Amino acid sequence: MDNRIKVGTRDSVLALQQTQWVVEELKRYWPQYDFVIVPMKTKGDKILDVALAKIGDKGLFTKELETALLAGEIDLAVHSMKDLPTKLPQGLIISAMTERHDPRDVLVSTNNYNLQTLPPGAKIGTSSLRRRAQLLHKRPDLRVEDLRGNINTRLAKLEKEGFAAIMLAAAGLSRLGLEDRISTWFSPEEIVPAVGQGSIGVESRENDERITEIVAVIDHWETRVAITAERAFLRTLEGGCQIPIGAYGEVKKEGLVLTGVVASLDGTRLIRQAMTDAPQNAPSLGEKLAELMRSQGAQEILNQVLQEIER
């Protein structure tokens, strides 16, 4: 029997680092296998001069990997969970969601600014409409501009292009050993994270029992429960990764607590709600929270956002 297992990943520094971590974890449990990393470029990696929301493809950072999986060219694919669309291609499953590293968003600033000390009208960089909307809700005077590229590219642009600060995910900076660049952490209560933010996901073929068994050792129950609720929330609102929707689930003493946010692009309209249910009801919790927020005007906000993006 072939003991090689081909592991697909994006070819960015962060994606490769995440994949190396997954491989090292799997090797601890399955030393008899030879895990071979197969880097690939995705559509989202190739188109860097257009805002993500304008490209409008829900599989921007996953499609090429999923095509390779279905063709049998790789045995599993490693993703940031926040990049994975809520509807997977037929025949594929998420066989592991790793323990969440850090769900928070952060500010990186050369002057150690926080939200309160940023100068009026300061130029802030982010590629995320979710971050933009929540930031503008708190500081409508800020000038938020699109910022694309991998983490190191964005950090370089911070100074070169005159940004007062840029917004990034804490987990990515931490995994690359760049935590010292962070000037402010936003709690999930202050800025609701992206669905799945902070967790690494492993995708594989549904009928491949060997790979499912191998990968199951790094699946983290609490993380899976939380992100399952978050993804159900996003799926019910029919939002993709590039829409200003945030959700954060957490298993607490009282049960699974899910917080959701939907906001207009300029941050003037923002709906935020939370619900609690038993962890085993994660999918229905996400659906119920989405329906509650839809009844409070979330759908109108999202329809308006889509119209603005398409202009």
Protein Blocks (a to p, Z undefined) as FASTA:
>chain_A
ZZbdcddddfbfklmmmmmmmmmmmmmmmmmbccdddddddfklmmmmbcfklnopaklm
mmmmmmmmmnopambdcddfklpcfbdcehiacfbdcddfblcdcdddfklpafklpcgh
iacddfbfklmmmmmmmmmmbccdddeddfklmmmmmmmnopabdcddfklmmmnopmmm
pmbdcdfklmccdehihiacddddfklmklmmmmmmmpcfklmmmmmmmmmmmmmnopaf
kbccdddddddfkbccdddddddfklmaccdddddddfklmmmmmmmmmmmmmmnopmmm
mmmmmmmmmZZ
